[in-house]
């Protein structure tokens, strides 16, 4: 069974539908890049997958217990706390224990204290009981890899550092499906390289929206393209996708040219006047009206 499935999903915001009866299956282990023109619905699709919004029609199904984590383009307002606190937000019920352990350990690094030593021992035992050390190592690794200062206050950081903290939080959560919306925004080449390394090692499923085509070429084995309300899946790398996309556009252009030629011929016929209104030609008139409707709905 797929981790996540969409069946006849449609969604719009007053204009042409961003998603028009979309069908999609996301399997475990997929490494996908989501491509499309600006405004085509990429962010909307990620929000649907994350459960932040619901479709106008259709159904979204998830395998029982499937978790998602979304890194948004915008930095949410009102986030407070240290980098360590923010990163551990996604690790579930052990978060509070890890946060307390980190705080006590940091205080002990400044000055030894018997009471603090006893508290540290108590927290260590609790983490042993709850299997928290594996999560602790994951959090420490992500913070170190993203070159973050764990005790820095989040609201004092630059936009680029805040993005790195939020990315670290998403990675530390280790979700079944990791959703990344332009994760390289505000990042320099060095940090982008670190992100590439982390995603290369990542064993879960991820879907990334990015304008960094080099990153797409290196990471993605599946290209999902949103185009005029539909989604097409290309099970290939980015270079192969480009070749297939060009071929598909050329075929579409040929089909449309053929259609337009047929429509132009029928329009010339109808303009002949009364001959076209004879009873025996009613069927042809009906076909012309249908052709007009098809052409009107073209995107």
Backbone as CSV, one residue per row, in Angstrom:
resi,resn,N_x,N_y,N_z,CA_x,CA_y,CA_z,C_x,C_y,C_z
1,UNK,0.834,-1.199,0.000,0.000,0.000,0.000,0.869,1.249,0.000
2,UNK,0.461,2.277,-0.741,1.187,3.537,-0.803,1.156,4.242,0.549
3,UNK,2.216,5.012,0.830,2.205,5.839,2.034,1.096,6.876,1.949
4,UNK,0.918,7.437,0.751,-0.085,8.482,0.552,-0.655,8.359,-0.856
5,UNK,-1.972,8.501,-0.970,-2.611,8.425,-2.277,-3.624,9.538,-2.468
6,UNK,-3.752,9.992,-3.709,-4.761,10.989,-4.069,-5.624,10.418,-5.188
7,UNK,-6.932,10.570,-5.038,-7.865,10.065,-6.048,-8.825,11.171,-6.453
8,UNK,-8.747,11.580,-7.714,-9.634,12.610,-8.274,-9.659,13.878,-7.421
9,UNK,-8.498,14.294,-6.968,-8.392,15.479,-6.097,-8.417,16.752,-6.934
10,UNK,-9.310,17.660,-6.567,-9.409,18.962,-7.223,-9.372,20.061,-6.175
11,UNK,-8.731,21.176,-6.548,-8.647,22.316,-5.637,-8.367,23.575,-6.436
12,UNK,-9.103,24.639,-6.111,-8.897,25.923,-6.767,-9.219,27.044,-5.806
13,UNK,-8.820,28.242,-6.184,-9.056,29.407,-5.336,-9.713,30.519,-6.141
14,UNK,-10.739,30.158,-6.890,-11.499,31.165,-7.623,-11.208,31.216,-9.103
15,UNK,-10.000,30.899,-9.513,-9.639,30.898,-10.930,-9.638,29.481,-11.472
16,UNK,-8.847,29.226,-12.526,-8.704,27.852,-13.024,-8.194,26.945,-11.903
17,UNK,-8.637,25.704,-11.891,-8.246,24.775,-10.840,-6.732,24.573,-10.837
18,UNK,-6.129,24.685,-9.639,-4.707,24.370,-9.510,-4.490,22.876,-9.675
19,UNK,-5.405,22.098,-9.114,-5.380,20.644,-9.253,-6.736,20.207,-9.775
20,UNK,-6.738,19.471,-10.870,-7.978,19.118,-11.543,-8.085,17.599,-11.687
21,UNK,-8.787,16.970,-10.718,-8.986,15.514,-10.705,-7.654,14.772,-10.783
22,UNK,-6.769,15.130,-9.859,-5.421,14.558,-9.820,-5.432,13.196,-9.143
23,UNK,-4.680,12.263,-9.721,-4.464,10.949,-9.118,-2.963,10.762,-8.930
24,UNK,-2.572,10.353,-7.728,-1.148,10.269,-7.415,-0.927,9.265,-6.288
25,UNK,0.164,8.492,-6.395,0.544,7.552,-5.349,1.996,7.820,-4.951
26,UNK,2.234,7.948,-3.647,3.582,8.156,-3.134,3.998,6.892,-2.380
27,UNK,4.999,6.209,-2.924,5.462,4.960,-2.334,6.596,5.218,-1.345
28,UNK,6.819,4.262,-0.461,7.906,4.363,0.509,9.260,4.388,-0.217
29,UNK,10.141,5.262,0.227,11.474,5.333,-0.345,11.617,6.234,-1.554
30,UNK,10.521,6.887,-1.966,10.556,7.767,-3.132,11.420,8.995,-2.845
31,UNK,12.201,9.384,-3.848,13.014,10.611,-3.765,12.582,11.477,-4.944
32,UNK,11.618,12.364,-4.691,10.932,13.063,-5.776,11.214,14.556,-5.772
33,UNK,11.278,15.120,-6.973,11.326,16.564,-7.156,10.006,16.993,-7.774
34,UNK,9.397,18.017,-7.199,8.120,18.543,-7.684,8.394,19.821,-8.468
35,UNK,8.100,19.781,-9.758,8.405,20.894,-10.648,7.135,21.493,-11.230
36,UNK,7.237,22.730,-11.689,6.108,23.403,-12.319,6.343,24.901,-12.334
37,UNK,5.596,25.589,-13.175,5.716,27.040,-13.247,5.323,27.684,-11.917
38,UNK,5.792,28.904,-11.691,5.358,29.645,-10.511,3.843,29.812,-10.544
39,UNK,3.198,29.519,-9.415,1.744,29.638,-9.339,0.993,28.426,-9.841
40,UNK,1.713,27.351,-10.179,1.042,26.170,-10.720,0.423,25.286,-9.643
41,UNK,0.819,25.497,-8.369,0.195,24.726,-7.295,1.142,23.818,-6.528
42,UNK,2.431,24.031,-6.648,3.391,23.156,-5.966,3.253,23.248,-4.444
43,UNK,3.250,24.476,-3.927,3.103,24.648,-2.474,1.757,24.123,-1.995
44,UNK,0.720,24.360,-2.767,-0.613,23.861,-2.417,-0.618,22.341,-2.308
45,UNK,0.055,21.667,-3.241,0.119,20.210,-3.202,0.824,19.722,-1.940
46,UNK,1.925,20.369,-1.563,2.626,19.980,-0.346,1.747,20.180,0.885
47,UNK,1.005,21.270,0.918,0.118,21.530,2.063,-1.004,20.498,2.139
48,UNK,-1.485,20.054,0.990,-2.482,18.974,0.967,-1.888,17.691,1.543
49,UNK,-0.677,17.369,1.121,-0.020,16.154,1.606,0.230,16.214,3.107
50,UNK,0.505,17.409,3.609,0.787,17.575,5.036,-0.481,17.653,5.878
51,UNK,-1.637,17.741,5.218,-2.902,17.815,5.943,-3.261,19.197,6.427
52,UNK,-2.574,20.233,5.919,-2.859,21.606,6.346,-4.141,22.142,5.714
53,UNK,-4.465,21.680,4.522,-5.692,22.072,3.838,-6.357,20.820,3.282
54,UNK,-7.628,20.946,2.916,-8.369,19.812,2.355,-8.792,20.163,0.931
55,UNK,-8.942,19.164,0.073,-9.323,19.448,-1.321,-10.785,19.847,-1.443
56,UNK,-11.125,20.488,-2.562,-12.526,20.805,-2.847,-13.318,19.533,-3.113
57,UNK,-12.668,18.576,-3.754,-13.303,17.291,-4.031,-12.221,16.241,-4.175
58,UNK,-12.641,14.980,-4.161,-11.680,13.889,-4.229,-11.263,13.433,-2.845
59,UNK,-10.375,12.450,-2.794,-9.978,11.856,-1.514,-8.468,11.732,-1.423
60,UNK,-7.945,11.953,-0.203,-6.539,11.745,0.107,-6.454,10.669,1.181
61,UNK,-5.737,9.606,0.898,-5.613,8.498,1.849,-4.171,8.379,2.317
62,UNK,-4.012,7.962,3.562,-2.683,7.752,4.134,-2.621,6.393,4.799
63,UNK,-1.487,5.725,4.614,-1.285,4.478,5.328,-1.296,4.770,6.822
64,UNK,-1.909,3.894,7.593,-2.051,4.123,9.026,-0.700,4.392,9.675
65,UNK,-0.638,5.465,10.448,0.581,5.811,11.162,1.569,6.635,10.369
66,UNK,1.258,6.946,9.109,2.176,7.721,8.273,2.311,9.147,8.811
67,UNK,3.548,9.584,8.954,3.814,10.937,9.443,4.454,11.776,8.337
68,UNK,4.195,13.079,8.380,4.786,14.011,7.420,5.379,15.193,8.184
69,UNK,6.355,15.838,7.567,6.918,17.080,8.110,7.149,18.016,6.933
70,UNK,6.695,19.261,7.071,6.760,20.231,5.982,7.661,21.408,6.359
71,UNK,8.651,21.674,5.513,9.433,22.899,5.621,8.839,23.896,4.642
72,UNK,8.252,24.980,5.160,7.585,25.963,4.320,8.580,27.005,3.812
73,UNK,8.172,27.741,2.777,9.017,28.818,2.260,9.117,29.963,3.254
74,UNK,7.984,30.243,3.912,7.946,31.366,4.848,8.392,30.909,6.233
75,UNK,9.046,31.803,6.962,9.423,31.515,8.339,8.240,31.872,9.237
76,UNK,7.659,30.910,9.952,6.494,31.195,10.803,6.820,32.239,11.861
77,UNK,5.826,33.044,12.180,6.001,34.087,13.182,5.803,33.516,14.590
78,UNK,6.425,34.168,15.561,6.165,33.836,16.958,6.937,32.658,17.507
79,UNK,7.896,32.114,16.763,8.683,30.994,17.275,9.730,31.523,18.245
80,UNK,9.759,30.945,19.447,10.721,31.362,20.464,11.368,30.137,21.088
81,UNK,12.549,30.353,21.644,13.280,29.264,22.277,14.653,29.133,21.661
82,UNK,15.454,28.245,22.231,16.788,28.016,21.710,16.714,27.139,20.460
83,UNK,17.822,27.107,19.746,17.903,26.246,18.562,17.609,24.796,18.943
84,UNK,18.190,24.348,20.056,17.978,22.959,20.497,16.500,22.701,20.767
85,UNK,15.840,23.642,21.430,14.417,23.478,21.724,13.593,23.366,20.445
86,UNK,13.895,24.202,19.455,13.134,24.198,18.208,13.350,22.901,17.447
87,UNK,14.599,22.466,17.373,14.911,21.243,16.615,14.247,20.023,17.231
88,UNK,14.164,19.979,18.557,13.581,18.810,19.212,12.054,18.824,19.224
89,UNK,11.440,19.887,18.685,9.972,19.943,18.664,9.366,18.775,17.896
90,UNK,10.086,18.278,16.906,9.506,17.243,16.058,9.732,15.820,16.512
91,UNK,10.371,15.614,17.677,10.759,14.251,18.044,9.778,13.568,18.988
92,UNK,8.633,14.180,19.220,7.590,13.509,19.991,7.726,13.692,21.491
93,UNK,7.286,12.676,22.234,7.153,12.804,23.682,8.498,12.891,24.414
94,UNK,9.587,12.492,23.776,10.895,12.591,24.438,11.482,14.000,24.366
95,UNK,10.786,14.888,23.688,11.318,16.246,23.496,11.641,16.924,24.825
96,UNK,10.711,16.878,25.771,10.909,17.586,27.035,12.106,17.021,27.792
97,UNK,12.256,15.697,27.777,13.398,15.081,28.449,14.716,15.522,27.815
98,UNK,14.745,15.519,26.489,15.960,15.920,25.783,16.303,17.380,26.060
99,UNK,15.278,18.228,26.079,15.494,19.643,26.334,16.040,19.854,27.745
100,UNK,15.460,19.141,28.729,15.932,19.260,30.106,17.365,18.747,30.240
101,UNK,17.641,17.637,29.589,18.987,17.057,29.643,20.011,18.032,29.061
102,UNK,19.669,18.631,27.938,20.586,19.578,27.292,20.826,20.798,28.189
103,UNK,19.769,21.317,28.818,19.908,22.500,29.674,20.796,22.207,30.885
104,UNK,20.544,21.056,31.529,21.335,20.690,32.714,22.789,20.457,32.325
105,UNK,22.992,19.791,31.206,24.353,19.513,30.740,25.098,20.816,30.432
106,UNK,24.386,21.779,29.836,25.002,23.069,29.524,25.381,23.828,30.796
107,UNK,24.526,23.760,31.798,24.812,24.448,33.065,25.998,23.804,33.786
108,UNK,26.090,22.473,33.694,27.202,21.777,34.320,28.533,22.094,33.636
109,UNK,28.458,22.372,32.343,29.670,22.717,31.606,30.246,24.040,32.101
110,UNK,29.381,24.896,32.644,29.829,26.191,33.160,30.347,26.068,34.593
111,UNK,29.643,25.225,35.399,30.030,25.080,36.799,29.460,23.791,37.363
112,UNK,30.320,22.977,38.005,29.870,21.717,38.591,28.995,21.978,39.814
113,UNK,27.998,21.102,39.988,27.045,21.274,41.083,26.457,19.899,41.396
114,UNK,26.472,19.502,42.691,26.005,18.171,43.058,24.526,17.962,42.707
115,UNK,23.734,18.994,42.929,22.301,18.886,42.629,22.080,18.692,41.130
116,UNK,22.853,19.435,40.347,22.737,19.297,38.897,23.222,17.928,38.441
117,UNK,24.275,17.418,39.057,24.771,16.085,38.721,23.703,15.023,38.996
118,UNK,23.026,15.174,40.129,21.966,14.221,40.471,20.819,14.307,39.470
119,UNK,20.468,15.546,39.057,19.392,15.732,38.081,19.796,15.155,36.726
120,UNK,21.047,15.345,36.359,21.528,14.796,35.089,21.452,13.273,35.106
121,UNK,21.825,12.673,36.230,21.756,11.211,36.358,20.321,10.722,36.225
122,UNK,19.388,11.450,36.854,17.966,11.069,36.777,17.467,11.131,35.333
123,UNK,17.838,12.185,34.630,17.402,12.350,33.245,18.023,11.290,32.341
124,UNK,19.274,10.932,32.605,19.925,9.890,31.823,19.199,8.559,31.967
125,UNK,18.782,8.253,33.194,18.061,7.002,33.423,16.713,7.003,32.700
126,UNK,16.029,8.134,32.722,14.751,8.234,32.023,14.937,8.065,30.512
127,UNK,15.987,8.677,29.989,16.260,8.548,28.559,16.613,7.111,28.203
128,UNK,17.331,6.422,29.101,17.631,5.005,28.895,16.339,4.203,28.804
129,UNK,15.434,4.482,29.721,14.164,3.741,29.801,13.315,3.966,28.555
130,UNK,13.298,5.191,28.070,12.428,5.548,26.953,13.123,5.450,25.586
131,UNK,14.343,4.951,25.562,15.050,4.825,24.301,15.357,6.157,23.649
132,UNK,15.628,7.163,24.490,15.814,8.514,23.968,17.184,8.814,23.420
133,UNK,18.158,7.931,23.664,19.520,8.248,23.240,19.687,8.240,21.721
134,UNK,18.966,7.359,21.063,19.044,7.328,19.604,18.533,8.645,19.017
135,UNK,17.431,9.150,19.598,16.882,10.430,19.149,17.845,11.557,19.487
136,UNK,18.444,11.478,20.677,19.414,12.496,21.089,20.573,12.578,20.096
137,UNK,21.088,11.413,19.705,22.204,11.395,18.747,21.773,11.964,17.398
138,UNK,20.527,11.666,17.000,20.004,12.190,15.736,19.939,13.719,15.778
139,UNK,19.414,14.257,16.874,19.297,15.710,17.023,20.669,16.363,17.020
140,UNK,21.594,15.790,17.807,22.945,16.345,17.874,23.623,16.318,16.503
141,UNK,23.417,15.237,15.756,24.040,15.100,14.435,23.503,16.149,13.468
142,UNK,22.184,16.338,13.480,21.575,17.293,12.556,22.017,18.714,12.893
143,UNK,22.016,19.063,14.174,22.443,20.402,14.590,23.897,20.642,14.194
144,UNK,24.746,19.640,14.415,26.151,19.767,14.061,26.336,19.865,12.547
145,UNK,25.599,19.026,11.822,25.737,18.995,10.365,25.303,20.315,9.737
146,UNK,24.266,20.925,10.301,23.789,22.199,9.767,24.564,23.390,10.351
147,UNK,25.582,23.080,11.180,26.460,24.098,11.750,25.673,25.169,12.504
148,UNK,24.889,24.687,13.450,24.066,25.564,14.266,24.589,25.604,15.691
149,UNK,24.352,26.705,16.370,24.704,26.844,17.783,23.473,26.454,18.605
150,UNK,23.504,25.319,19.318,22.296,24.806,19.982,21.684,25.745,21.020
151,UNK,22.504,26.585,21.679,21.977,27.454,22.736,21.605,28.846,22.248
152,UNK,21.744,29.100,20.932,21.372,30.412,20.392,19.858,30.577,20.414
153,UNK,19.396,31.802,20.645,17.970,32.090,20.653,17.468,32.233,19.209
154,UNK,16.409,31.525,18.891,15.905,31.483,17.517,15.558,32.871,16.994
155,UNK,14.874,33.687,17.817,14.399,34.989,17.327,15.525,36.004,17.120
156,UNK,16.759,35.646,17.506,17.894,36.530,17.287,18.692,36.165,16.032
157,UNK,18.274,35.111,15.339,19.025,34.612,14.186,18.633,35.332,12.899
158,UNK,19.516,35.257,11.921,19.213,35.790,10.584,18.200,34.884,9.898
159,UNK,17.625,35.359,8.803,16.645,34.568,8.060,17.252,33.256,7.569
160,UNK,18.491,33.305,7.098,19.144,32.096,6.616,19.344,31.064,7.714
161,UNK,19.772,31.523,8.899,19.963,30.598,10.017,18.636,30.037,10.512
162,UNK,17.604,30.872,10.515,16.282,30.378,10.923,15.808,29.261,9.998
163,UNK,16.039,29.429,8.692,15.674,28.389,7.737,16.439,27.108,8.024
164,UNK,17.693,27.229,8.388,18.487,26.047,8.697,17.968,25.340,9.950
165,UNK,17.544,26.121,10.933,16.983,25.535,12.155,15.696,24.769,11.834
166,UNK,14.830,25.379,11.038,13.565,24.735,10.696,13.794,23.489,9.840
167,UNK,14.793,23.535,8.982,15.143,22.352,8.202,15.663,21.251,9.124
168,UNK,16.503,21.631,10.093,17.015,20.656,11.053,15.865,20.027,11.847
169,UNK,14.863,20.830,12.208,13.701,20.304,12.935,12.962,19.259,12.105
170,UNK,12.770,19.564,10.817,12.074,18.628,9.935,12.860,17.330,9.783
171,UNK,14.182,17.436,9.646,15.014,16.243,9.492,15.052,15.413,10.774
172,UNK,15.130,16.095,11.917,15.196,15.386,13.195,13.919,14.617,13.482
173,UNK,12.800,15.106,12.958,11.518,14.426,13.180,11.474,13.061,12.511
174,UNK,12.346,12.855,11.502,12.429,11.588,10.786,11.045,11.093,10.343
175,UNK,10.294,11.922,9.602,8.935,11.535,9.197,8.963,10.479,8.089
176,UNK,7.830,9.872,7.850,7.725,8.937,6.724,7.842,9.680,5.399
177,UNK,7.275,10.906,5.357,7.366,11.729,4.154,7.854,13.117,4.547
178,UNK,9.012,13.491,4.028,9.585,14.812,4.284,9.262,15.710,3.098
179,UNK,8.609,16.845,3.369,8.159,17.771,2.330,8.967,19.064,2.444
180,UNK,9.716,19.398,1.389,10.625,20.540,1.429,10.249,21.538,0.352
181,UNK,9.830,22.723,0.766,9.414,23.769,-0.172,10.519,24.821,-0.266
182,UNK,11.286,24.767,-1.351,12.411,25.678,-1.583,13.348,25.720,-0.369
183,UNK,13.915,24.577,0.018,14.755,24.548,1.227,16.054,25.330,1.100
184,UNK,16.499,25.640,-0.125,17.774,26.343,-0.289,17.646,27.859,-0.263
185,UNK,16.426,28.379,-0.086,16.252,29.838,0.029,17.091,30.379,1.190
186,UNK,17.774,31.491,0.962,18.596,32.163,1.973,19.816,31.342,2.400
187,UNK,20.173,30.322,1.630,21.329,29.498,1.991,22.478,29.709,1.010
188,UNK,23.699,29.684,1.559,24.862,29.808,0.679,25.261,28.435,0.141
189,UNK,26.249,28.421,-0.759,26.653,27.192,-1.432,27.109,26.125,-0.438
190,UNK,27.819,26.544,0.594,28.338,25.598,1.581,27.205,24.860,2.290
191,UNK,26.177,25.596,2.684,25.060,24.982,3.404,24.223,24.121,2.451
192,UNK,24.092,24.560,1.205,23.373,23.752,0.219,24.067,22.408,0.035
193,UNK,25.392,22.433,0.053,26.158,21.191,-0.042,25.882,20.284,1.151
194,UNK,25.782,20.878,2.344,25.445,20.103,3.544,24.062,19.488,3.425
195,UNK,23.108,20.272,2.909,21.751,19.761,2.710,21.769,18.581,1.745
196,UNK,22.526,18.721,0.676,22.628,17.639,-0.300,23.153,16.361,0.361
197,UNK,24.154,16.500,1.218,24.717,15.341,1.917,23.686,14.692,2.829
198,UNK,22.939,15.520,3.573,21.919,14.990,4.481,20.829,14.239,3.720
199,UNK,20.371,14.810,2.597,19.315,14.168,1.829,19.826,12.922,1.103
200,UNK,21.089,12.914,0.746,21.670,11.722,0.140,21.664,10.561,1.141
201,UNK,21.923,10.867,2.412,21.929,9.851,3.466,20.526,9.510,3.953
202,UNK,19.560,10.386,3.682,18.202,10.219,4.207,17.572,8.942,3.655
203,UNK,17.050,8.110,4.537,16.504,6.813,4.117,14.988,6.830,3.922
204,UNK,14.347,7.924,4.311,12.895,8.006,4.163,12.487,8.542,2.798
205,UNK,11.204,8.869,2.683,10.642,9.433,1.460,10.701,10.957,1.541
206,UNK,11.118,11.601,0.468,11.057,13.057,0.470,10.586,13.579,-0.883
207,UNK,9.918,14.736,-0.818,9.464,15.453,-2.010,9.971,16.877,-1.865
208,UNK,10.734,17.330,-2.843,11.387,18.626,-2.749,10.944,19.535,-3.892
209,UNK,10.622,20.775,-3.544,10.374,21.826,-4.532,11.591,22.737,-4.515
210,UNK,12.243,22.881,-5.651,13.433,23.727,-5.706,13.698,24.183,-7.131
211,UNK,14.281,25.392,-7.241,14.736,25.887,-8.536,16.176,25.473,-8.820
212,UNK,16.798,24.806,-7.864,18.177,24.347,-8.016,18.174,23.046,-8.812
213,UNK,18.340,23.174,-10.130,18.244,21.993,-10.990,19.414,21.030,-10.789
214,UNK,20.554,21.531,-10.344,21.679,20.653,-10.050,21.337,19.744,-8.871
215,UNK,20.657,20.306,-7.870,20.220,19.527,-6.710,19.212,18.466,-7.142
216,UNK,18.303,18.839,-8.029,17.312,17.888,-8.541,18.003,16.739,-9.270
217,UNK,18.976,17.074,-10.115,19.686,16.050,-10.883,20.409,15.071,-9.961
218,UNK,20.977,15.577,-8.869,21.754,14.723,-7.971,20.882,13.847,-7.075
219,UNK,19.684,14.360,-6.694,18.910,13.683,-5.654,17.695,12.895,-6.147
220,UNK,17.032,13.389,-7.181,15.706,12.860,-7.518,15.759,11.664,-8.473
221,UNK,14.952,10.664,-8.161,14.750,9.535,-9.071,13.335,9.537,-9.644
222,UNK,12.526,10.487,-9.173,11.160,10.666,-9.667,10.900,12.155,-9.828
223,UNK,10.417,12.530,-11.008,10.035,13.919,-11.253,8.517,13.989,-11.319
224,UNK,7.931,14.830,-10.466,6.492,15.093,-10.503,6.306,16.496,-11.074
225,UNK,5.588,16.597,-12.181,5.390,17.900,-12.798,3.921,18.306,-12.735
226,UNK,3.676,19.500,-12.176,2.336,20.086,-12.202,2.246,20.994,-13.420
227,UNK,1.268,20.731,-14.266,1.110,21.540,-15.474,-0.371,21.644,-15.804
228,UNK,-0.901,22.873,-15.726,-2.293,23.155,-16.096,-3.293,22.243,-15.371
229,UNK,-3.077,22.089,-14.074,-4.026,21.359,-13.248,-3.787,19.877,-13.138
230,UNK,-2.886,19.341,-13.928,-2.610,17.908,-13.880,-1.220,17.624,-13.342
231,UNK,-0.994,16.388,-12.929,0.316,15.957,-12.448,0.765,14.755,-13.271
232,UNK,1.978,14.846,-13.796,2.565,13.745,-14.546,3.801,13.259,-13.801
233,UNK,3.906,11.938,-13.641,5.050,11.340,-12.957,6.039,10.801,-13.988
234,UNK,7.296,11.200,-13.854,8.375,10.717,-14.715,9.365,9.956,-13.835
235,UNK,9.427,8.648,-14.002,10.327,7.835,-13.188,11.711,7.818,-13.847
236,UNK,12.441,8.893,-13.633,13.745,9.057,-14.272,14.472,10.216,-13.609
237,UNK,15.702,10.461,-14.068,16.432,11.609,-13.554,16.013,12.860,-14.317
238,UNK,16.588,14.011,-13.904,16.143,15.292,-14.448,16.473,15.445,-15.928
239,UNK,17.649,15.009,-16.349,18.034,15.142,-17.746,17.103,14.337,-18.649
240,UNK,16.769,13.124,-18.218,15.849,12.296,-19.003,14.458,12.923,-19.033
241,UNK,14.052,13.501,-17.919,12.764,14.196,-17.858,12.688,15.302,-18.897
242,UNK,13.757,16.088,-19.017,13.758,17.180,-19.991,13.550,16.663,-21.417
243,UNK,14.225,15.563,-21.755,14.061,14.978,-23.094,12.620,14.520,-23.317
244,UNK,12.060,13.855,-22.305,10.689,13.349,-22.428,9.678,14.491,-22.470
245,UNK,9.954,15.548,-21.716,9.049,16.687,-21.689,9.017,17.389,-23.050
246,UNK,10.191,17.567,-23.653,10.253,18.189,-24.977,9.465,17.367,-25.985
247,UNK,9.634,16.050,-25.938,8.908,15.172,-26.861,7.402,15.269,-26.644
248,UNK,6.981,15.348,-25.368,5.552,15.435,-25.058,4.969,16.757,-25.548
249,UNK,5.720,17.850,-25.395,5.238,19.155,-25.851,5.138,19.201,-27.379
250,UNK,6.090,18.590,-28.052,6.037,18.554,-29.515,4.833,17.763,-29.998
251,UNK,4.550,16.624,-29.341,3.385,15.818,-29.705,2.096,16.583,-29.440
252,UNK,2.042,17.294,-28.301,0.862,18.091,-27.971,0.644,19.195,-29.004
253,UNK,1.723,19.835,-29.422,1.628,20.904,-30.410,1.084,20.377,-31.742
254,UNK,1.538,19.199,-32.132,1.067,18.597,-33.378,-0.421,18.250,-33.291
255,UNK,-0.831,17.693,-32.156,-2.240,17.325,-31.965,-3.127,18.568,-31.972
256,UNK,-2.656,19.629,-31.338,-3.458,20.856,-31.294,-3.545,21.508,-32.676
257,UNK,-2.454,21.457,-33.419,-2.477,22.018,-34.777,-3.480,21.263,-35.648
258,UNK,-3.508,19.954,-35.509,-4.449,19.131,-36.260,-5.887,19.457,-35.864
259,UNK,-6.118,19.602,-34.553,-7.448,19.949,-34.043,-7.881,21.316,-34.551
260,UNK,-6.983,22.303,-34.475,-7.315,23.662,-34.897,-7.630,23.727,-36.394
261,UNK,-6.939,22.924,-37.167,-7.200,22.876,-38.615,-8.597,22.324,-38.889
262,UNK,-8.953,21.285,-38.129,-10.285,20.699,-38.295,-11.366,21.701,-37.876
263,UNK,-11.144,22.389,-36.762,-12.103,23.374,-36.280,-12.253,24.516,-37.279
264,UNK,-11.130,24.981,-37.842,-11.181,26.067,-38.821,-12.007,25.653,-40.047
265,UNK,-11.871,24.400,-40.467,-12.645,23.911,-41.603,-14.133,23.892,-41.310
266,UNK,-14.486,23.478,-40.102,-15.900,23.430,-39.725,-16.482,24.842,-39.572
267,UNK,-15.663,25.762,-39.075,-16.117,27.145,-38.952,-16.355,27.756,-40.342
268,UNK,-15.503,27.435,-41.291,-15.698,27.916,-42.668,-16.981,27.346,-43.261
269,UNK,-17.237,26.097,-42.949,-18.461,25.437,-43.453,-19.713,26.090,-42.877
270,UNK,-19.708,26.367,-41.538,-20.910,26.917,-40.911,-21.206,28.318,-41.436
271,UNK,-20.171,29.032,-41.864,-20.375,30.385,-42.364,-20.990,30.405,-43.771
272,UNK,-21.148,29.247,-44.374,-21.783,29.195,-45.699,-23.260,29.574,-45.635
273,UNK,-23.808,29.529,-44.424,-25.174,30.019,-44.273,-26.209,28.925,-44.162
274,UNK,-27.293,29.059,-44.917,-28.476,28.238,-44.725,-28.229,26.761,-44.976
275,UNK,-27.277,26.448,-45.825,-26.987,25.039,-46.087,-26.641,24.310,-44.800
276,UNK,-25.973,24.980,-43.904,-25.547,24.344,-42.657,-26.701,24.138,-41.696
277,UNK,-27.827,24.809,-41.957,-28.956,24.687,-41.030,-29.999,23.681,-41.505
278,UNK,-29.736,23.017,-42.595,-30.675,21.998,-43.047,-30.706,20.843,-42.047
279,UNK,-31.805,20.177,-41.912,-31.989,19.113,-40.932,-30.913,18.049,-41.038
280,UNK,-30.581,17.715,-42.270,-29.619,16.632,-42.453,-28.221,16.999,-41.932
281,UNK,-27.983,18.302,-41.647,-26.676,18.723,-41.158,-26.667,19.045,-39.667
282,UNK,-27.774,18.733,-38.963,-27.845,19.047,-37.540,-26.746,18.343,-36.744
283,UNK,-26.431,17.116,-37.130,-25.377,16.365,-36.437,-24.033,17.034,-36.585
284,UNK,-23.756,17.556,-37.771,-22.482,18.229,-38.004,-22.395,19.526,-37.213
285,UNK,-23.518,20.226,-37.107,-23.557,21.451,-36.305,-23.275,21.123,-34.837
286,UNK,-23.879,20.033,-34.345,-23.665,19.620,-32.955,-22.189,19.297,-32.703
287,UNK,-21.563,18.634,-33.665,-20.132,18.314,-33.529,-19.290,19.591,-33.494
288,UNK,-19.673,20.569,-34.306,-18.954,21.836,-34.312,-19.051,22.517,-32.952
289,UNK,-20.254,22.511,-32.374,-20.428,23.118,-31.060,-19.559,22.418,-30.010
290,UNK,-19.455,21.094,-30.137,-18.608,20.344,-29.208,-17.135,20.708,-29.396
291,UNK,-16.703,20.847,-30.653,-15.325,21.253,-30.934,-15.023,22.631,-30.342
292,UNK,-15.991,23.537,-30.462,-15.814,24.873,-29.891,-15.619,24.804,-28.370
293,UNK,-16.418,23.949,-27.731,-16.334,23.824,-26.277,-14.984,23.247,-25.867
294,UNK,-14.504,22.244,-26.606,-13.201,21.661,-26.308,-12.113,22.732,-26.434
295,UNK,-12.216,23.534,-27.494,-11.201,24.576,-27.717,-11.276,25.650,-26.622
296,UNK,-12.498,25.973,-26.182,-12.684,26.995,-25.145,-12.053,26.558,-23.829
297,UNK,-12.090,25.251,-23.538,-11.585,24.743,-22.269,-10.085,24.471,-22.291
298,UNK,-9.455,24.663,-23.427,-8.032,24.400,-23.533,-7.238,25.326,-22.605
299,UNK,-6.216,24.740,-21.929,-5.334,25.512,-21.045,-3.935,25.508,-21.621
